[in-house]
Amino acid sequence: MTGKRSPVRRPTMKDIAQRAGVSESAVSFALNDRPGVSEVTRARVRRVAEQLGWRPSTAARQLSGEGAATVGFVLARPAHTLGIDSFFLQLVSGIQEVLAERHLGLLFQVVDDIEDECAAYRRWWAEHRVDGVLMVDPRTDDPRPGLLEELGLPAVVIGGAPDASHSALSTVWADDAGAMAAIVDELYALGHRRILHIAGLPSLAHTQRRVRSLQAEAERRGLGEVRSVTTDYSDAQGAAVTREVLGGPAAPTALIYDNDVMAVAGIAAAAELGFAVPDDLSVVAWEDSALCRMVKPWLSALSRDSVAFGRTAAKELLALLDGAPARTVGVPLPRLIVRESTGAVRG
C-alpha cells in the first residue's frame, strides 16, 4: 500500500543558518536589511535563501510591522455588469504587472455598495490585511477618501479629478471633459445637431464630468437637442434606451455610448427599428476594444491604454508605500478612432 505523502516542508531561517554556517539572528539581520552583519555575510545568506527557495511569511511580516505584502482593490458595481466590461480586466492586468515585480499580492473583492466597500477597508485595516488600497469609481460626496485618510491607509484614487482636499491620497486621473469635447467636435463637423449621450451610473464622478462637458459643448455651439441618459452600463439598458429614443419624435442623429458593450447592443436595437448605421444614425463608443471591430459597421471609439492606466496607478501606490509624498498624475487624453459607424448627416 502506498502511504499518504507528507506535504513539502517550507525552508526556514534555521535551514538557511545551517547551510550558510551562521546564527539564526545573523540570518534575520541579513534578510531584513538590518545592521549587525558584514556585507559578505549578508550576500552569502541571501544567496543561500534564494537557493533554498525561502520566502518571508506574511504572518511574520505583520507581527514585525513590515506589512502584509498585499494591496487591496474593492469594486462596488452591479455584479452582472462586470463580466462584459473589458476596462476593468485591462486595468487589473496593468496593476498586477507592477505588483508582480515586487512580489506583492492583490486582494480583490466585489461588493454591493459604497457602505460595504467602507466596511471592507475598516476590516482590512483592523486585521492588517493590506498595506494600501487602489480606489476606483470616485463619486460626489464620496466618504471613502476621508475614511482612508482617517485609517492611515496609503491609497490611490483611480479616475478621480485633481483634488487638494485629500492631500494624503494620490490620484491618477483621465480628462473626461476633453475626451467628450473631441467626440462632439467630430460629430458636429459631420453635421450632427441632435446628439444623445447614453451614459453609465449617475453617481459616478466621471459620468457627471462627461455629462457636464457635453452640455458645455452644446451651449457653446447653440445646440438645444443634446442630452444624456444614465444607465447601469449593461447591454440590456443600452439597447432599451436606444429603442426608446429612436422610437420617439425628433430622434437623435448621433449616439454616444459610455462603453463598447452598450454601443454594440445599441446598433442591434437600431437595426431592429430600421435605422442604418451610419446612413441614418452615427454611433461612438467611449471604450475601444476588440468588440468594436467584431461588428458591422466597425465602431468609432475612444482609444486609451487601460493596461497602462493600471500600471500607473500601481506605481503611484508603491511610491506611497516607499514613503514618497502623495501627488496627482494625469494619463494621456484618449484618442478618437474614426471608423465606419460615424458619417455625415443626410440632407
Solvent accessible surface area in square Angstrom, and as a share of the most:
residue,aa,sasa,rsa
1,M,247,1.10
2,T,133,0.78
3,G,58,0.56
4,K,202,0.86
5,R,216,0.79
6,S,97,0.63
7,P,125,0.78
8,V,141,0.81
9,R,166,0.61
10,R,204,0.74
11,P,39,0.24
12,T,58,0.34
13,M,58,0.26
14,K,113,0.48
15,D,30,0.16
16,I,0,0.00
17,A,6,0.05
18,Q,126,0.56
19,R,141,0.52
20,A,12,0.09
21,G,65,0.63
22,V,33,0.19
23,S,64,0.41
24,E,89,0.40
25,S,64,0.41
26,A,15,0.11
27,V,0,0.00
28,S,28,0.18
29,F,74,0.31
30,A,0,0.00
31,L,36,0.18
32,N,44,0.23
33,D,104,0.54
34,R,101,0.37
35,P,118,0.74
36,G,64,0.62
37,V,28,0.16
38,S,61,0.39
39,E,125,0.56
40,V,110,0.63
41,T,23,0.14
42,R,26,0.10
43,A,55,0.42
44,R,76,0.28
45,V,0,0.00
46,R,99,0.36
47,R,130,0.47
48,V,10,0.06
49,A,6,0.05
50,E,119,0.53
51,Q,118,0.52
52,L,46,0.23
53,G,40,0.39
54,W,38,0.13
55,R,143,0.52
56,P,64,0.40
57,S,61,0.40
58,T,67,0.39
59,A,61,0.47
60,A,53,0.41
61,R,57,0.21
62,Q,61,0.27
63,L,162,0.80
64,S,59,0.38
65,G,67,0.65
66,E,69,0.31
67,G,20,0.20
68,A,3,0.02
69,A,21,0.16
70,T,28,0.16
71,V,1,0.00
72,G,0,0.00
73,F,0,0.00
74,V,0,0.00
75,L,3,0.01
76,A,8,0.06
77,R,13,0.05
78,P,45,0.28
79,A,74,0.58
80,H,125,0.56
81,T,3,0.02
82,L,37,0.18
83,G,79,0.76
84,I,71,0.36
85,D,18,0.09
86,S,33,0.21
87,F,28,0.12
88,F,16,0.07
89,L,131,0.65
90,Q,59,0.26
91,L,0,0.00
92,V,39,0.22
93,S,48,0.31
94,G,0,0.00
95,I,0,0.00
96,Q,73,0.33
97,E,84,0.38
98,V,4,0.03
99,L,0,0.00
100,A,53,0.41
101,E,133,0.60
102,R,109,0.40
103,H,151,0.67
104,L,26,0.13
105,G,31,0.30
106,L,39,0.20
107,L,46,0.23
108,F,93,0.39
109,Q,58,0.26
110,V,61,0.35
111,V,15,0.09
112,D,126,0.65
113,D,60,0.31
114,I,20,0.10
115,E,123,0.55
116,D,60,0.31
117,E,1,0.00
118,C,9,0.05
119,A,44,0.34
120,A,0,0.00
121,Y,0,0.00
122,R,124,0.45
123,R,98,0.36
124,W,5,0.02
125,W,123,0.43
126,A,65,0.50
127,E,82,0.37
128,H,124,0.56
129,R,100,0.37
130,V,10,0.06
131,D,32,0.17
132,G,0,0.00
133,V,0,0.00
134,L,0,0.00
135,M,1,0.00
136,V,5,0.03
137,D,10,0.05
138,P,13,0.08
139,R,42,0.15
140,T,74,0.43
141,D,146,0.76
142,D,25,0.13
143,P,75,0.47
144,R,1,0.01
145,P,13,0.08
146,G,31,0.30
147,L,15,0.07
148,L,0,0.00
149,E,56,0.25
150,E,141,0.63
151,L,26,0.13
152,G,57,0.55
153,L,13,0.06
154,P,41,0.26
155,A,0,0.00
156,V,0,0.00
157,V,13,0.07
158,I,5,0.03
159,G,13,0.13
160,G,4,0.04
161,A,42,0.33
162,P,77,0.49
163,D,75,0.39
164,A,99,0.77
165,S,83,0.54
166,H,48,0.22
167,S,93,0.60
168,A,60,0.46
169,L,12,0.06
170,S,1,0.01
171,T,12,0.07
172,V,0,0.00
173,W,69,0.24
174,A,5,0.04
175,D,51,0.26
176,D,7,0.04
177,A,47,0.37
178,G,21,0.20
179,A,1,0.00
180,M,0,0.00
181,A,23,0.18
182,A,33,0.26
183,I,0,0.00
184,V,1,0.01
185,D,66,0.34
186,E,47,0.21
187,L,0,0.00
188,Y,72,0.27
189,A,86,0.67
190,L,44,0.22
191,G,30,0.29
192,H,4,0.02
193,R,100,0.36
194,R,79,0.29
195,I,2,0.01
196,L,4,0.02
197,H,0,0.00
198,I,0,0.00
199,A,0,0.00
200,G,0,0.00
201,L,27,0.14
202,P,74,0.47
203,S,52,0.34
204,L,0,0.00
205,A,16,0.12
206,H,22,0.10
207,T,1,0.01
208,Q,49,0.22
209,R,31,0.11
210,R,9,0.03
211,V,40,0.23
212,R,143,0.52
213,S,11,0.07
214,L,0,0.00
215,Q,61,0.27
216,A,56,0.44
217,E,21,0.09
218,A,3,0.03
219,E,134,0.60
220,R,160,0.59
221,R,51,0.19
222,G,66,0.64
223,L,24,0.12
224,G,79,0.76
225,E,97,0.43
226,V,12,0.07
227,R,130,0.47
228,S,29,0.19
229,V,38,0.22
230,T,58,0.34
231,T,8,0.05
232,D,21,0.11
233,Y,11,0.04
234,S,6,0.04
235,D,65,0.33
236,A,69,0.54
237,Q,76,0.34
238,G,0,0.00
239,A,10,0.08
240,A,53,0.41
241,V,18,0.10
242,T,0,0.00
243,R,103,0.38
244,E,130,0.58
245,V,13,0.08
246,L,8,0.04
247,G,62,0.60
248,G,31,0.30
249,P,132,0.83
250,A,69,0.54
251,A,19,0.15
252,P,17,0.10
253,T,20,0.12
254,A,0,0.00
255,L,0,0.00
256,I,0,0.00
257,Y,0,0.00
258,D,3,0.02
259,N,6,0.03
260,D,4,0.02
261,V,15,0.09
262,M,0,0.00
263,A,0,0.00
264,V,33,0.19
265,A,18,0.14
266,G,1,0.01
267,I,18,0.09
268,A,55,0.43
269,A,1,0.01
270,A,0,0.00
271,A,66,0.51
272,E,120,0.54
273,L,80,0.40
274,G,62,0.60
275,F,52,0.22
276,A,46,0.35
277,V,23,0.13
278,P,38,0.24
279,D,75,0.39
280,D,52,0.27
281,L,1,0.01
282,S,0,0.00
283,V,0,0.00
284,V,0,0.00
285,A,0,0.00
286,W,3,0.01
287,E,18,0.08
288,D,28,0.15
289,S,17,0.11
290,A,57,0.44
291,L,58,0.29
292,C,0,0.00
293,R,97,0.35
294,M,144,0.64
295,V,27,0.16
296,K,157,0.66
297,P,22,0.14
298,W,98,0.35
299,L,0,0.00
300,S,1,0.00
301,A,0,0.00
302,L,1,0.01
303,S,30,0.19
304,R,56,0.21
305,D,87,0.45
306,S,4,0.02
307,V,36,0.21
308,A,29,0.22
309,F,8,0.03
310,G,0,0.00
311,R,74,0.27
312,T,36,0.21
313,A,0,0.00
314,A,0,0.00
315,K,113,0.48
316,E,12,0.05
317,L,0,0.00
318,L,14,0.07
319,A,36,0.28
320,L,24,0.12
321,L,55,0.27
322,D,94,0.49
323,G,67,0.64
324,A,43,0.34
325,P,113,0.71
326,A,31,0.24
327,R,144,0.53
328,T,64,0.37
329,V,29,0.17
330,G,46,0.44
331,V,25,0.15
332,P,118,0.74
333,L,94,0.47
334,P,10,0.06
335,R,157,0.57
336,L,34,0.17
337,I,39,0.20
338,V,79,0.46
339,R,42,0.15
340,E,85,0.38
341,S,0,0.00
342,T,14,0.08
343,G,16,0.16
344,A,69,0.54
345,V,54,0.31
346,R,162,0.59
347,G,129,1.24
